[in-house]
């Protein structure tokens, strides 16, 4: 069972991966980072993506049957941002953020791999 650093390193092995982080969406703090940050500052990126994750996780419009949101995908002309929520033994306010180059990355593969990594991640 991989920890934070191992999990982020594995995410960075995906084709086109530019940066990865594990973020607590309650506090907006990065619990771990690897690679680059879209704006050059991992802490600012963590705080900004935490706002988006919190909004998606807490709004009924995204989970009308009470089922949890699994991930959020943002596309830009040059890349993809994939936010994958991580189930935890505590309050489950953690997500993984993977930034992919649009030409080099494979969004479907990244979703599958991030899902598997989130299930294996050991926090503690």
Residue, then its C-alpha position, 0 to 999 in steps of 0.5 A: x500500500x503506497x503512501x503519499x510520495x509513492x502515489x504521487x511518483x506513480x501518477x507522474x509516470x503517466x504519459x504527459x504528466x506535468x504535476x501531481x499533488x494531494x490536497x486537503x480540500x477543507x484547508x486548501x493545503x497540499x499534503x504532497x507534491x511532485x513535478x510542476x505546478x500550473x502557476x509555478x506555486x504548488x501551495x497556490x494551486x492547492x488552495x485554488x483547486x481546493x475551492x473547486x473540489x469543495x464546491x463539487x463535493x458539497x453541491x447536490x446538483x453534482x450528486x442528486x442521489x447522495x452518491x459521492x463525486x468521484x472526480x472533476x475534469x477541467x480541460x484547457x487548450x494545452x492540458x487537462x486537470x483531473x481531481x480525484x477524490x480519495x476515500x479515507x477512514x476519517x472525513x474524506x476531504x482529500x483529493x489528488x490533482x493531476x495536471x496533464x499535457x493535452x498532446x502527450x496525456x491520455x485522459x481515459x488512462x489517467x482517470x483509471x490509474x488515478x482511481x486505482x492509486x486513490x484506492x491504494x493510498x495509505x494516509x497516516 
